[in-house]
Every structure is written in structure tokens, then in C-alpha cells.
Amino acid sequence: MNRSPVSRRAVPLWLAHAFRAQRGPVPWSAVCRGALAAGPLLPAGMLGGQTASGVLAAIGAMLAGINDRPGSRRASVKRLGVPALAGALGLFLGTYAGQGLAAVPLTLALTALGLVAGGISAVGPVASAAGTQLLVAAAIGAGMPAAESGWQRALAFLAGAGWLLALRLALPTPGSLAGDFRFDGERAAVADVYDAIAALVDAAGGEHATARRAALTAALDHAQDALAGPRLRRYAGSAAERRLHAQFAAALPLAEAATALYWAGETVPARAAEGPRRLAAAVRGNTGTGPLPAPHRSDPALRALDDALLRAADAFDQGEGAHRGLLGRRRGFRHALRAALGTGGREYGLRVALCFGASAAIAQALHHARWYGQHEHWYWLPATAVFLVKPDLGPLASRVLCRAAGTVLGALVFAGLAALLPRPAGLVALVAVCGAVIPVATRHFAALTAVVTVLVLALVMAGGEPQASVSRIGETLLACALVLVVGHLPMPGERGGGVRARLAAAGSAADAYLLHVLGESGDRAERWALRREAYRTLAEARTAIALAAAELPALARHTEGTEAVAEVLERLVDTTTACAVHLDETGRLTPRHLRRLREALGELERRGMRVPVDTAAAA
């Protein structure tokens, strides 16, 4: 019996992305911090006769909780503190603007603020979080009338965020008893690097090798961030911290050798991965390395792996050898300014300004028309537009679907709970539960939206406002429609500027790395720092390209072809790493290395990206 083939239409990327969620173990420490943050702050304000300040402090803790991700304590100071300062500034400016300006000047002021915050958001993840909190807090300050002055409200907001940051710095996390608990995040991050090296060595020559190489890049990026947080002193101030820095530095040549094995495309003996695994266990348990497997020196890449393993064991014993330049990215004020004023920053700034300004104007018009009924607050519409316009939260269509679904679910859940829970004790308990759930809900935008909707509605009702679930659903749907329209409007300059800017940065980093390797400089620390930047910028470009490809076709077409360029750049950086390892071992490159370099460089030139390197000079 013949069966006719059944044609299946693939699910569009923009729709598939809406159902995609991050996975991993429950971050119990973050859950505990969330329960101890906004929940206690609200009753503290009520008992002190400062309910409005308690609500603002709880909002500050909630927004800080959204940024409370796994990592080191030192890195959390920047990740939580910088957006909190921006939020306090936004609340300060928004309050005085709302009190002193009429509707039209206020809309223009908020539009200008959106332009600045949007450009700043293009600098990086922390800057993006800061820009978001700046605008959300400005909308709250302007759209939530209160008797308190702007500086009082800003201090209350900052106190709430500072309380969560204090909990992050003071409370130990599970499994942190193996050594100094202050560095448990750094220790876990460095151990994950060694595990990722072992996984890549195991996968060399197999179908999962490319994914394992990408996982190694992610682990190195995370460890680099964990170790590079702000400090009072220039260098590590304790033996435990110096030891972790040395262990991270020792992982870099191992990662380099493992990447060279991956590039060769041949399987390696299983025992080659045993050494990095034992080093991972030593880092995680804060113990000695113990006996390492015997060397297996059959080719240059394996010899490099064995040599790096021996040097790592020595660094583990001595606890020295870290190089400060390996821990931080080479980015200063000039880079931030170029990113904010570049094509990506300008394009994003214009869209944020248009969305934020238009949503503020519509919200005020509805407010003065008394569409809100008895409600005095009009901040929800512009605050919703700020979150919806953020590209790092997913493709536009996916964000809109998730925000709409999450708000409807959260508003309906709150309407049911508000009718049953006693007041104010029930609202306080609801705020505490939502604060605890936020660290898990951040894995999916719809879930996060639902939890934040319940939390904010509970806070507003605790502050004396009537139940507002129906109006919040209407405002959210209106914001979704507005952002969809603005997101598809033509803007000055080339569309997809953010993606192309990241791809250009990846090309420049690959160029610098290749020039250094072919120049045969003896500065290995410099080489490892350049290699880190090349892979990191590539990972950032690939993330931006993947998000752009999942947009609706009208938007996705503007970045067509960028994925192919990123793949060629990735091959070039992998080949450069293999060249570096081979030059260390033999002093010359093989015809295979030179051929792969020429192929990658030629393909980049055909695609409009030229790397000015003469590979014949290295032969």
C-alpha cells in the first residue's frame, strides 16, 4: 500500500520563539531573596505611615529582582546597582516633570528621554537594563501622582533596590560552604569553564562539537563577567580571589587547545577530557587537583592540551599567575559613546522615543477623557511600551504575544484573588509570593509579565487605588498595537543597524586577533584577551542575528545574509586559534591552515567584509 507523503508546514520562527523558555534548576537563593525583598518592604512602609514610599520601595526591589541573575556577588553590584540608579533618576525626573509640565511639554520631555535611553541601551546588557528602568520609573513618576517630592520618591525606590542588593551580597547560596562563600559565584563559573572544555574535547570530531564550542564560549563569557566586577582595590585582595583568578587564566590555554582539536575534526582519546574534569571538580570543591592522566602527545593540539593541563595544575597549587587584563573587556567611554551614537543606537533610540512619547500622549489623552474612571494613574501604557520595544527580550511579534497573554492572565488571576484575600494582609502576602516567583518567571516573558502584573496591581491596591484589572488589560493591548505599528515603520538610515553594528564589531575583533597571531607575538596574555573578545563579539552578533531572523518577514528580510557572514567569521576565528596552537608547537603553519585561512578571508571579501591580512607572509 502506497502512502502519500504528508506535507508539514514548519512553525514560523516568530511564533516558535513565543513558546520557547529557558531551562535549568530552580535558583533557590534568588527565590529566597525575592521573598525577602518586596514583601517585607510594603508592610514596613504601612507600619511607618509611609504607604506610598513602601509601594515605591517594593517596586524598586521588584525591578532589581528582574535583573537578579546567577553570577558572582561582585558582578551583581553592577548588574543590579546601575539600573537601580537609573531608575531612581527616572523617578526623580518623571515626578518633577509630571508636577510642573502640561500635557504637551511633558510628552515632548518624555520623548526626548526615550531617545537618550534608547541610544544608551545599545551599549550592552547592563546599559539596556538601565535604560529600561530609567523610562519605566519616569513613566511611574509622571503618571502616578503623589504628595511626596521627587527626591523622596527616588530615595524610596533606591532603598528598595538597595535592600535586594544587600541581600544578594550578604546571604550565602546553596553549596557555598566549600571555601569563602563570598566567591561562590566565581567558583561555580570557573568550574563550568573546565567542564565545558572537557565536553568539547569529548565531542571533537562528532556531530555535537559545534554546539559544545559555543557552550565553551558562553562559559568563558560568564566566568569573565563573574570575576570582573567592580572592586575597591585594583587587584584581588584575598588569597581565595587570587586563586580563582589564576584558575581562570589557566583555563584559557586549555580552551585554546580544545578549540584546535575541534577545528581538526578528529576524535581524540577519551582520557584527554579526564584532566579538565578533575580540574573542574577541584575548583568546585576548593580542593587539590590530585593525580592527572598521563600525557598523550600524538599531534600538536594534544601536546598543547597536555602542556596547558600541566601548567594549570601548577597554577592550582601556587594560586598565582592571573593576569588582570584577561578579566575585563577593553571597552571604555569612547566605545560606549560610539555604540550609543552608531547605527544601532540611533535606530533603537528613535523607535523607543516614538513608542514612549506616543504611548505617553495617548495615556494622558485617555486620562483627561476619564477613560480610567476613578483611577488617577496613567503610567501603565508607556511603561508597557518600554518593555515591548526592547529587542533583547525577543522578536517583536513574540514579545507582543507574550505580553498580551501574560497581562490578561495576570489581571484575571489578580481579579479573582482580590475578591478573596483579606486586606491588607492578603495583598502583602501576594506581593511576597510574586517576589519569590520572579527569578523563575524570568525564563519566559509571558510568565514574567503575568507575575509582574499581579505584583504591581497588588501594590497599587495596597496604596489605596481601586481594582484595575480590566483597564490594565485594555492599556496593554493598546500598547501592543502601538509597538507593532512603530516597529514596522520605516526609519532614517539602514534597517537592521543593530545587527550590522554587532557583526562589524565581531569582524574588527577577528581582524585584531588574526593579525596578532600571524605577527607571532610572544605575548600570550594579549593573544588570549584578543581571542576572548573575538569569540565574545561573535556570540553577541549571533544572538542578535537569531533574534532578527525570528521577526516577522517584513522585518527579518532586512538582516538576510548576516547569518552566513557570522558563520564565516566563526570559521576564521576557529582557524586562527588552530594556527596559534600550531605556531606555538612547530613555528610554521601547514598548507591546510593556510588554505582554510584563505578560504575564509576570500569568502568574507565576497560578502563585503575584508580582513587586510597577507596569509602568504605566515607561510
C-alpha positions in Angstrom: 0.0 0.0 0.0 1.5 3.3 -1.0 1.3 6.3 1.3 1.3 9.8 0.0 3.7 12.0 1.8 2.2 14.4 4.2 3.5 17.9 3.9 4.1 19.7 7.2 4.4 23.4 7.4 7.1 24.4 9.8 6.0 26.7 12.6 7.2 30.3 11.9 10.2 31.4 13.9 8.4 34.3 15.4 5.6 32.0 16.8 8.0 29.3 17.9 10.0 31.8 19.9 6.9 32.8 21.9 6.7 29.2 23.3 10.5 28.9 24.0 11.6 29.1 27.6 14.9 28.8 29.3 15.6 25.7 31.4 17.7 24.9 34.4 17.5 24.2 38.1 15.4 26.5 40.3 17.6 29.3 41.7 16.5 28.8 45.3 18.8 31.5 46.6 17.2 34.1 44.3 13.8 32.8 45.2 14.6 33.4 48.9 15.9 36.9 48.2 12.7 37.7 46.2 10.5 36.7 49.0 12.5 38.8 51.5 12.6 41.9 49.3 9.3 43.4 48.1 7.2 41.5 50.6 8.7 43.0 53.8 9.2 46.5 52.4 5.5 47.1 51.8 4.3 46.4 55.4 7.3 48.3 56.7 6.1 51.4 54.8 2.5 50.8 56.0 3.5 50.4 59.7 5.6 53.6 59.4 2.7 55.6 58.0 4.5 55.9 54.6 2.5 53.5 52.4 3.4 55.4 49.2 7.1 55.1 50.0 6.7 51.4 50.8 5.0 50.9 47.5 7.8 52.6 45.6 10.5 50.7 47.6 8.7 47.4 46.7 8.7 48.5 43.0 12.4 49.2 43.2 13.0 45.8 44.7 10.8 44.1 42.1 12.7 45.7 39.2 16.0 44.8 40.8 14.7 41.2 41.2 14.2 41.0 37.4 17.9 41.7 37.0 18.9 39.3 39.8 20.5 36.6 37.6 23.1 33.8 38.5 26.6 35.1 38.8 29.1 36.5 41.3 28.4 38.9 44.1 30.8 41.4 42.7 29.2 41.3 39.3 25.8 41.8 40.8 26.8 45.2 42.2 26.9 46.5 38.6 24.1 44.4 37.2 21.7 45.5 40.0 23.1 48.8 41.1 23.5 50.6 37.8 19.9 50.0 36.6 18.7 50.9 40.1 20.5 54.3 40.0 19.0 54.9 36.5 15.5 54.0 37.9 15.9 56.5 40.8 16.9 59.2 38.3 13.9 58.4 36.1 11.6 58.6 39.1 13.1 61.9 40.1 12.8 63.4 36.6 9.4 62.0 36.0 7.9 63.2 39.2 9.0 66.8 38.7 8.1 66.8 35.0 4.6 65.4 35.9 4.1 68.0 38.6 5.4 71.0 36.6 4.6 70.4 32.9 1.4 70.4 31.0 0.5 67.5 28.7 2.2 68.6 25.5 5.6 69.7 27.1 5.5 66.6 29.3 5.1 64.4 26.2 8.0 66.1 24.5 10.2 65.7 27.5 9.4 62.0 27.8 10.0 61.6 24.1 13.5 63.2 24.5 14.2 61.0 27.5 13.2 57.9 25.4 15.6 58.9 22.6 18.5 59.2 25.1 17.6 55.9 27.0 17.2 54.0 23.7 20.6 55.0 22.5 22.2 54.1 25.8 20.5 50.7 25.7 22.6 49.8 22.6 25.8 49.8 24.7 25.3 46.5 26.4 23.1 44.4 28.7 23.6 46.4 31.8 23.0 49.7 29.9 19.9 48.2 28.3 18.5 47.3 31.8 19.4 50.8 33.0 17.7 52.4 30.0 14.6 50.4 30.7 14.4 51.2 34.4 15.0 54.9 33.6 12.0 55.0 31.3 9.7 52.8 33.4 10.4 54.8 36.5 10.0 58.1 34.6 6.5 56.9 33.5 5.6 55.9 37.0 6.9 59.2 38.4 4.9 61.3 35.9 1.8 59.1 35.8 1.4 58.2 39.4 0.6 61.5 41.3 1.8 61.6 44.9 2.3 64.2 47.7 6.0 63.3 48.1 8.7 65.2 46.3 10.8 63.7 43.5 13.9 63.2 45.6 11.9 61.5 48.4 10.4 59.1 45.8 13.8 58.5 44.3 15.3 57.6 47.7 12.4 55.2 48.4 12.9 53.5 45.1 16.7 53.3 45.6 16.2 52.0 49.1 14.1 49.1 47.8 16.6 48.1 45.1 19.5 48.6 47.6 17.8 46.2 50.1 17.7 43.4 47.5 21.3 44.2 46.6 22.3 43.9 50.3 20.5 40.6 50.5 22.4 39.4 47.4 25.8 40.4 48.9 25.1 39.1 52.5 23.2 35.8 52.1 25.2 32.7 51.2 24.0 30.5 48.4 23.5 26.7 48.5 26.7 24.8 48.1 28.9 27.8 49.1 30.4 26.2 52.1 33.5 24.9 50.1 35.7 27.8 50.9 35.0 31.6 51.1 31.2 32.0 50.4 31.8 35.5 49.0 33.2 33.9 45.9 30.8 31.0 45.4 29.5 32.5 42.1 33.0 33.0 40.8 34.0 29.4 41.8 31.0 27.9 40.1 31.6 29.9 36.9 35.3 28.9 36.7 34.4 25.3 37.3 31.8 25.4 34.5 34.6 26.6 32.1 36.7 23.4 32.8 33.6 21.2 32.4 32.9 22.9 29.1 36.5 22.3 28.0 36.1 18.6 28.8 32.8 18.4 27.0 34.3 20.0 23.8 37.3 17.6 23.9 34.9 14.7 24.3 32.8 15.9 21.3 35.7 16.6 19.0 35.1 15.0 15.6 31.4 14.4 16.5 28.1 16.0 15.5 27.8 17.9 18.7 31.2 19.6 18.6 30.0 22.9 17.2 27.4 23.2 20.0 30.0 22.3 22.6 32.3 25.0 21.2 29.5 27.6 21.5 28.9 26.4 25.1 32.5 26.9 26.0 32.4 30.5 24.7 29.3 31.1 26.9 31.0 29.6 29.9 34.1 31.7 29.4 32.0 34.8 29.0 30.1 34.1 32.2 33.3 33.4 34.2 34.9 36.6 32.8 31.9 38.7 33.9 31.8 36.9 37.3 35.5 37.8 38.0 35.5 41.3 36.5 33.0 43.1 38.8 33.8 46.4 40.5 36.3 46.5 43.3 37.8 49.0 45.7 41.3 47.9 45.0 43.0 47.5 41.6 43.9 43.8 42.2 42.4 40.8 44.0 42.6 41.5 47.7 42.5 37.9 49.2 44.2 34.6 48.6 40.9 32.9 47.7 40.2 35.5 45.0 43.7 35.4 43.6 43.4 31.6 43.4 40.2 31.9 41.3 41.8 34.4 39.0 44.8 32.1 38.5 42.5 29.2 37.8 40.5 31.2 35.2 43.8 32.3 33.5 45.0 28.7 33.5 41.8 27.6 31.6 42.4 29.9 28.7 45.3 27.9 27.1 43.2 24.7 27.7 40.3 26.3 25.9 42.6 27.3 23.1 43.9 23.7 22.7 40.4 22.2 22.9 39.3 24.6 20.1 42.2 23.5 18.0 41.2 19.9 18.5 37.6 20.8 17.5 38.9 22.5 14.4 40.9 19.5 13.3 37.7 17.5 13.3 39.2 14.2 14.6 38.2 12.2 17.6 40.7 12.1 20.5 41.3 9.6 23.2 38.6 9.6 26.0 41.2 10.2 28.7 42.1 13.6 27.2 39.0 15.0 28.7 39.6 13.5 32.1 42.2 16.2 33.2 39.9 19.2 32.7 37.1 17.3 34.5 39.3 16.8 37.5 40.3 20.4 37.5 36.6 21.3 37.4 36.0 19.2 40.5 39.0 20.8 42.2 37.6 24.3 41.6 34.1 23.4 42.6 35.2 21.7 45.8 38.1 24.1 46.6 40.4 21.1 46.8 43.7 20.0 45.2 43.8 18.6 41.7 45.1 15.1 42.6 46.8 12.9 40.0 46.2 13.9 36.4 46.1 11.5 33.4 49.3 10.7 31.6 50.1 12.9 28.6 49.1 11.7 25.1 51.3 13.6 22.7 50.3 12.4 19.2 49.8 15.8 17.5 50.4 19.5 18.2 46.9 20.2 19.5 47.1 17.3 22.0 50.6 18.3 23.1 49.3 21.8 23.7 46.4 20.4 25.7 48.8 18.3 27.9 51.1 21.2 28.4 48.3 23.5 29.3 47.0 20.9 31.7 50.3 20.7 33.5 50.6 24.5 33.7 47.0 24.6 35.1 47.9 22.1 37.8 50.9 24.2 38.7 48.7 27.3 38.9 46.2 25.5 41.1 49.0 24.6 43.5 50.6 28.1 43.6 47.4 30.2 43.3 49.2 32.8 41.3 49.6 33.7 37.7 46.3 35.6 36.9 46.6 38.5 34.5 44.3 41.4 35.2 43.9 42.2 31.5 42.2 38.8 30.9 39.3 39.6 33.2 37.8 42.8 31.7 36.7 43.7 28.2 38.6 46.5 26.5 35.7 48.9 26.4 35.7 52.4 27.8 33.7 55.6 27.4 34.6 56.0 23.8 33.2 52.6 22.9 30.0 53.3 24.8 29.6 56.6 23.0 30.2 55.0 19.6 27.6 52.3 20.3 25.0 54.8 21.5 25.5 57.2 18.6 26.1 54.5 16.0 23.6 53.0 13.6 22.2 50.5 16.1 21.9 53.1 18.9 20.2 55.7 16.6 17.7 53.2 15.2 16.8 51.8 18.6 16.7 55.3 20.1 14.3 56.6 17.5 11.9 53.7 18.0 12.0 53.9 21.8 11.4 57.7 21.6 8.5 57.3 19.2 6.9 54.4 21.2 7.4 56.1 24.6 6.3 59.5 23.5 3.3 58.3 21.6 2.2 56.0 24.4 2.6 58.8 27.0 0.5 61.1 24.8 -2.3 58.5 24.3 -2.3 57.7 28.0 -2.7 61.3 29.0 -5.4 61.8 26.5 -7.3 58.8 27.8 -6.7 60.0 31.4 -8.1 63.5 30.7 -11.0 62.0 28.9 -11.6 59.9 32.1 -11.4 56.6 30.3 -9.8 55.3 33.5 -12.8 56.1 35.6 -11.7 56.8 39.2 -8.1 55.8 38.5 -5.6 58.6 38.8 -2.7 56.7 37.3 -1.8 56.7 33.6 1.7 55.2 33.7 0.8 51.6 32.6 0.6 52.3 28.9 4.0 54.0 28.5 5.7 51.5 30.9 4.3 48.6 28.9 5.5 50.1 25.7 9.0 50.4 27.1 9.2 46.6 27.7 7.6 45.8 24.4 10.1 47.8 22.3 13.1 46.1 23.8 14.7 43.7 21.2 16.8 41.8 23.8 13.5 40.3 25.2 12.8 38.5 21.9 11.4 39.2 18.5 8.7 41.9 18.2 5.8 39.6 17.4 6.8 37.2 20.1 7.1 40.0 22.7 3.7 41.3 21.8 2.0 37.8 22.1 3.7 37.1 25.4 3.0 40.5 26.9 -0.7 40.3 25.9 -1.1 36.8 27.1 0.8 37.4 30.3 -1.1 40.6 31.2 -4.5 39.0 30.6 -3.6 36.0 32.7 -2.1 38.1 35.5 -5.0 40.6 35.6 -7.6 37.8 35.7 -5.7 36.0 38.4 -5.4 39.2 40.4 -9.1 40.0 40.0 -10.0 36.6 41.5 -7.5 36.9 44.3 -8.5 40.4 45.2 -12.1 39.3 45.7 -11.0 36.6 48.1 -7.9 37.8 50.0 -8.2 39.9 53.2 -6.7 43.4 53.1 -4.1 44.5 53.6 -2.6 41.2 54.9 -3.6 39.3 51.8 -2.1 41.8 49.4 1.2 41.8 51.4 1.4 38.0 51.2 0.6 38.2 47.5 3.5 40.7 46.9 5.9 38.4 48.8 4.8 35.3 46.8 5.2 37.2 43.5 8.6 38.5 44.5 9.7 34.9 45.2 8.4 33.6 41.8 10.1 36.4 39.7 13.5 34.6 39.5 11.8 31.6 38.0 9.4 33.6 35.8 12.3 35.5 34.1 12.8 32.3 32.0 9.8 33.3 29.8 8.5 36.7 29.0 4.8 35.8 29.3 5.3 34.2 32.7 7.3 37.2 33.9 4.6 39.6 32.6 1.9 37.6 34.5 3.8 37.7 37.8 4.7 41.3 37.5 1.1 42.2 36.6 -0.2 40.6 39.7 2.5 42.2 41.9 2.0 45.7 40.6 -1.8 45.5 40.8 -1.4 44.3 44.4 1.0 47.2 45.2 -1.3 49.8 43.7 -4.3 48.5 45.5 -2.3 48.4 48.8 -1.5 52.1 48.1 -5.3 52.9 48.1 -6.3 52.6 44.4 -9.3 50.6 43.4 -9.1 47.3 41.5 -7.9 48.0 37.9 -7.6 44.7 36.1 -9.9 45.5 33.2 -8.3 48.8 32.4 -4.8 47.3 32.6 -5.7 44.7 30.0 -7.1 47.4 27.7 -4.0 49.5 28.0 -1.7 46.5 27.4 -3.5 45.6 24.2 -3.3 49.2 23.1 0.4 49.3 23.8 0.9 46.0 21.8 -0.8 47.5 18.8 1.2 50.8 19.1 4.5 49.0 19.3 3.6 46.7 16.4 2.9 49.7 14.2 6.0 51.6 15.2 8.2 48.6 14.9 7.3 48.3 11.2 7.6 52.0 10.4 10.5 53.0 8.1 13.2 54.9 9.9 16.1 57.1 8.6 19.2 55.0 7.8 19.6 51.3 7.1 17.2 48.8 8.7 18.9 46.2 10.9 21.5 48.6 12.0 21.9 47.0 15.4 22.7 43.6 13.9 25.1 45.0 11.4 26.9 47.0 14.0 27.4 43.9 16.1 28.6 42.0 13.1 31.1 44.8 12.2 32.4 44.7 15.8 32.9 40.9 15.5 34.8 41.4 12.2 37.1 44.0 13.8 37.8 41.7 16.8 38.5 38.8 14.5 40.8 41.0 12.4 42.8 42.1 15.5 43.1 38.5 16.7 44.3 37.2 13.4 46.9 40.0 12.9 48.3 39.3 16.4 48.6 35.5 15.8 50.2 35.9 12.3 52.5 38.5 13.7 53.9 35.7 16.0 53.9 38.0 19.1 55.2 36.3 22.2 52.6 38.0 24.4 50.2 35.1 25.1 48.1 37.1 27.6 47.4 39.6 24.9 46.5 36.8 22.5 44.1 35.2 24.9 42.5 38.6 25.6 42.0 39.2 21.9 40.7 35.6 21.4 38.2 36.2 24.2 37.0 39.4 22.6 36.7 37.8 19.1 34.6 34.9 20.4 32.5 37.1 22.7 31.6 39.7 20.0 30.8 36.8 17.7 28.4 35.3 20.2 26.7 38.7 20.7 26.4 39.0 16.9 24.9 35.5 16.6 22.4 36.2 19.3 21.3 39.5 17.6 21.1 37.7 14.2 19.0 34.9 15.6 16.5 37.3 17.2 16.3 39.3 14.0 15.7 36.2 11.9 12.7 35.3 14.2 11.0 38.6 13.4 8.0 38.8 11.0 9.1 38.6 7.4 8.8 42.3 6.8 11.5 42.9 9.4 13.5 39.7 9.1 14.4 40.4 5.4 16.5 43.4 6.4 19.1 41.2 8.0 19.2 38.4 5.4 22.7 37.1 4.7 24.1 38.2 8.1 24.0 34.6 9.5 26.2 33.4 6.6 28.7 36.2 7.4 28.8 35.2 11.0 29.4 31.6 10.2 32.4 32.5 8.0 33.8 34.8 10.8 33.4 31.9 13.2 35.4 29.6 10.9 38.0 32.3 10.6 38.4 32.7 14.4 38.4 28.9 14.9 41.2 28.6 12.2 43.1 31.5 13.8 43.0 29.6 17.1 44.3 26.4 15.5 47.0 28.5 13.8 48.1 29.9 17.2 48.4 26.5 18.8 50.3 25.1 15.8 52.7 28.0 15.6 53.5 27.5 19.3 54.3 23.9 18.7 56.1 24.0 15.3 56.8 27.6 14.4 55.2 27.2 10.9 51.7 26.7 9.5 50.7 23.7 7.4 49.2 24.0 3.9 45.8 23.1 5.5 45.9 26.0 7.9 46.8 28.4 5.1 44.2 27.1 2.8 41.5 27.4 5.4 42.6 30.9 6.2 42.5 31.9 2.6 39.1 30.3 2.0 37.6 32.2 5.0 39.2 35.5 4.1 38.1 35.1 0.4 34.5 34.3 1.3 34.4 37.3 3.7 35.6 39.6 0.9 33.0 38.2 -1.4 30.4 39.1 1.2 31.6 42.6 1.6 33.8 42.3 4.7 37.5 42.5 4.1 40.2 41.5 6.6 43.5 43.0 5.4 45.9 40.1 6.2 48.5 38.6 3.9 48.4 34.9 4.7 51.4 34.2 2.4 53.6 36.1 4.9 52.9 33.5 7.5 53.9 30.5 5.3 
